[in-house]
Amino acid sequence: MSEASKDTLALGKQRSSHGRQQDEGVLVIRSIAMPADTNPSGDIFGGWLMSQMDLAAGNMAGRVSQGRGATVSVEAMQFLRPVKVGDEVTLYATLLKVGRTSMRIHVDAWARPRYSEKAQKVTDADFVFVALDENGAPRPVFDET
Protein backbone atom coordinates (compact mmCIF):
# COMPACT_ATOMS: atom_id res chain seq x y z
CA MET A 1 0.00 0.00 0.00
CA SER A 2 1.43 3.40 -0.97
CA GLU A 3 2.01 6.17 1.58
CA ALA A 4 -0.79 8.24 -0.01
CA SER A 5 -3.20 5.29 0.33
CA LYS A 6 -2.15 4.81 3.96
CA ASP A 7 -2.70 8.52 4.65
CA THR A 8 -6.20 8.59 3.10
CA LEU A 9 -7.17 5.39 4.93
CA ALA A 10 -5.90 6.87 8.23
CA LEU A 11 -7.91 10.08 7.68
CA GLY A 12 -11.00 8.03 6.79
CA LYS A 13 -10.62 5.88 9.90
CA GLN A 14 -10.25 9.00 12.03
CA ARG A 15 -13.52 10.40 10.65
CA SER A 16 -15.32 7.05 11.03
CA SER A 17 -14.21 6.31 14.59
CA HIS A 18 -17.39 7.47 16.32
CA GLY A 19 -19.04 5.17 18.78
CA ARG A 20 -17.52 2.33 20.74
CA GLN A 21 -14.62 0.65 18.98
CA GLN A 22 -14.69 -3.15 18.94
CA ASP A 23 -12.41 -5.79 17.46
CA GLU A 24 -15.19 -6.24 14.87
CA GLY A 25 -15.26 -2.50 14.00
CA VAL A 26 -17.19 0.55 15.08
CA LEU A 27 -20.62 -0.20 16.58
CA VAL A 28 -22.93 1.62 14.16
CA ILE A 29 -26.46 0.23 14.60
CA ARG A 30 -28.21 -1.86 17.23
CA SER A 31 -31.81 -2.90 16.57
CA ILE A 32 -34.42 -5.42 17.68
CA ALA A 33 -35.75 -7.80 15.03
CA MET A 34 -39.54 -7.42 14.97
CA PRO A 35 -42.41 -9.63 13.72
CA ALA A 36 -43.04 -7.28 10.75
CA ASP A 37 -39.53 -8.15 9.49
CA THR A 38 -40.19 -11.89 9.04
CA ASN A 39 -40.25 -14.08 5.95
CA PRO A 40 -42.97 -16.73 5.36
CA SER A 41 -40.98 -19.20 7.52
CA GLY A 42 -41.14 -16.90 10.53
CA ASP A 43 -37.44 -16.00 10.54
CA ILE A 44 -36.17 -12.50 9.93
CA PHE A 45 -36.12 -11.75 6.20
CA GLY A 46 -32.58 -11.65 4.79
CA GLY A 47 -33.46 -8.48 2.89
CA TRP A 48 -34.22 -6.68 6.17
CA LEU A 49 -30.82 -7.65 7.55
CA MET A 50 -29.08 -6.60 4.34
CA SER A 51 -30.87 -3.23 4.41
CA GLN A 52 -29.73 -2.68 8.01
CA MET A 53 -26.17 -3.48 6.94
CA ASP A 54 -26.45 -1.03 4.02
CA LEU A 55 -27.64 1.65 6.48
CA ALA A 56 -24.63 0.95 8.72
CA ALA A 57 -22.18 1.12 5.81
CA GLY A 58 -23.90 4.26 4.49
CA ASN A 59 -23.65 5.88 7.91
CA MET A 60 -19.90 5.30 7.95
CA ALA A 61 -19.50 6.38 4.30
CA GLY A 62 -21.29 9.66 5.08
CA ARG A 63 -19.07 10.31 8.07
CA VAL A 64 -15.90 9.56 6.12
CA SER A 65 -16.81 11.60 3.03
CA GLN A 66 -18.72 14.19 5.06
CA GLY A 67 -21.52 14.16 2.52
CA ARG A 68 -23.88 12.19 0.40
CA GLY A 69 -23.01 8.77 -0.99
CA ALA A 70 -24.51 5.81 -2.80
CA THR A 71 -24.07 2.05 -2.60
CA VAL A 72 -22.21 0.76 -5.67
CA SER A 73 -21.85 -2.89 -4.74
CA VAL A 74 -22.21 -5.48 -2.01
CA GLU A 75 -19.86 -8.43 -2.05
CA ALA A 76 -20.81 -12.00 -1.13
CA MET A 77 -23.09 -12.44 1.84
CA GLN A 78 -23.51 -15.83 3.41
CA PHE A 79 -26.08 -16.25 6.16
CA LEU A 80 -24.48 -18.32 8.90
CA ARG A 81 -27.60 -18.70 11.08
CA PRO A 82 -31.14 -17.29 11.10
CA VAL A 83 -32.10 -14.18 13.01
CA LYS A 84 -35.23 -14.71 15.12
CA VAL A 85 -37.95 -12.32 16.20
CA GLY A 86 -36.80 -10.51 19.33
CA ASP A 87 -33.08 -10.95 18.64
CA GLU A 88 -30.91 -7.90 19.25
CA VAL A 89 -29.01 -7.27 16.01
CA THR A 90 -25.73 -5.37 16.28
CA LEU A 91 -23.84 -4.08 13.25
CA TYR A 92 -20.15 -3.20 13.28
CA ALA A 93 -18.49 -1.34 10.40
CA THR A 94 -14.82 -1.14 9.48
CA LEU A 95 -13.38 1.17 6.84
CA LEU A 96 -11.13 -0.99 4.65
CA LYS A 97 -10.11 1.30 1.81
CA VAL A 98 -10.55 4.84 0.53
CA GLY A 99 -10.14 5.56 -3.18
CA ARG A 100 -10.47 8.94 -4.87
CA THR A 101 -14.30 8.80 -5.00
CA SER A 102 -15.07 5.45 -3.34
CA MET A 103 -14.93 3.74 0.04
CA ARG A 104 -14.90 0.02 0.88
CA ILE A 105 -16.61 -0.72 4.19
CA HIS A 106 -16.84 -4.12 5.87
CA VAL A 107 -19.96 -4.78 7.98
CA ASP A 108 -20.29 -7.61 10.52
CA ALA A 109 -23.78 -8.54 11.75
CA TRP A 110 -24.25 -10.22 15.12
CA ALA A 111 -27.47 -11.40 16.78
CA ARG A 112 -28.11 -11.99 20.46
CA PRO A 113 -31.23 -13.92 21.45
CA ARG A 114 -33.47 -11.76 23.60
CA TYR A 115 -32.79 -13.50 26.92
CA SER A 116 -29.23 -14.61 26.30
CA GLU A 117 -25.85 -13.11 27.08
CA LYS A 118 -24.16 -14.65 24.04
CA ALA A 119 -24.24 -13.11 20.58
CA GLN A 120 -23.35 -15.00 17.41
CA LYS A 121 -22.16 -13.68 14.09
CA VAL A 122 -24.91 -14.10 11.48
CA THR A 123 -23.30 -12.61 8.35
CA ASP A 124 -20.84 -10.08 6.98
CA ALA A 125 -20.19 -8.31 3.68
CA ASP A 126 -18.14 -5.60 2.04
CA PHE A 127 -20.02 -2.56 0.75
CA VAL A 128 -18.57 -0.14 -1.78
CA PHE A 129 -19.88 3.42 -1.71
CA VAL A 130 -19.16 6.35 -3.98
CA ALA A 131 -19.20 9.92 -2.64
CA LEU A 132 -21.67 12.14 -4.50
CA ASP A 133 -21.90 15.89 -5.02
CA GLU A 134 -25.11 17.93 -4.80
CA ASN A 135 -26.01 16.90 -8.38
CA GLY A 136 -25.53 13.18 -7.74
CA ALA A 137 -22.22 12.95 -9.63
CA PRO A 138 -19.18 11.21 -8.14
CA ARG A 139 -16.89 13.53 -6.19
CA PRO A 140 -13.63 13.11 -4.30
CA VAL A 141 -14.04 11.58 -0.84
CA PHE A 142 -11.69 14.21 0.57
CA ASP A 143 -11.51 17.85 -0.45
CA GLU A 144 -8.63 18.04 -2.90
CA THR A 145 -7.92 21.74 -2.35
FENRAJO-V364510 format. One record per residue. N is the residue number from 1. PHI is phi in whole degrees, 0 to 359 (999 if undefined). OMEGA is omega in radians with two decimals (NA if undefined). Layout:
n=[N	N]
phi=[PHI	PHI]
omega=[OMEGA	OMEGA]
This chain:
n=[1	2	3	4	5	6	7	8	9	10	11	12	13	14	15	16	17	18	19	20	21	22	23	24	25	26	27	28	29	30	31	32	33	34	35	36	37	38	39	40	41	42	43	44	45	46	47	48	49	50	51	52	53	54	55	56	57	58	59	60	61	62	63	64	65	66	67	68	69	70	71	72	73	74	75	76	77	78	79	80	81	82	83	84	85	86	87	88	89	90	91	92	93	94	95	96	97	98	99	100	101	102	103	104	105	106	107	108	109	110	111	112	113	114	115	116	117	118	119	120	121	122	123	124	125	126	127	128	129	130	131	132	133	134	135	136	137	138	139	140	141	142	143	144	145]
phi=[999	289	299	297	295	297	294	292	295	297	296	299	294	297	292	269	273	287	77	273	283	235	301	279	125	279	291	251	222	227	215	255	288	249	304	293	262	269	268	299	274	93	269	291	298	303	295	295	296	297	294	296	295	295	298	296	295	295	299	293	300	295	293	293	276	53	179	291	208	222	289	259	203	230	260	14	251	233	277	275	200	288	262	256	303	94	296	271	257	240	244	247	238	228	285	261	203	236	262	293	241	236	223	253	233	267	237	254	246	237	232	239	305	312	249	240	263	254	264	232	292	251	188	205	194	257	247	250	243	244	285	239	273	294	261	84	267	302	221	299	298	248	300	269	272]
omega=[-3.12	3.11	3.12	3.11	3.10	-3.13	-3.14	3.09	3.12	3.11	3.10	3.13	3.10	3.14	-3.05	-2.98	3.05	3.07	-3.09	-3.14	3.12	3.01	-3.10	-3.12	3.13	3.07	-3.06	-3.10	2.97	-3.05	3.06	3.09	-3.03	-3.13	-3.14	-3.09	-3.05	3.00	-3.13	3.13	3.13	3.05	3.12	-3.12	-3.14	3.11	3.08	-3.13	3.12	3.13	3.08	3.11	3.10	3.07	3.14	3.12	3.12	3.08	3.14	3.13	3.12	3.10	-3.11	-3.08	-3.09	3.12	-3.09	3.08	3.12	3.06	3.10	-3.13	3.02	-3.11	3.06	3.00	3.03	3.14	-3.05	3.10	-3.13	2.98	-3.09	3.05	3.13	3.10	3.00	-3.11	-3.13	-3.10	3.11	3.13	3.11	3.07	-3.10	-3.04	3.03	3.03	-3.14	-3.13	-3.03	3.10	3.03	-3.06	3.10	3.11	3.03	3.10	3.12	3.08	3.09	3.08	-2.99	-3.06	-3.12	3.06	-3.00	3.06	3.08	3.08	-3.13	3.08	3.00	3.12	3.01	3.12	3.05	3.11	2.99	3.08	-3.10	3.05	-3.08	3.11	3.14	3.11	3.08	3.11	3.10	3.10	3.13	3.10	-3.08	3.13	NA]
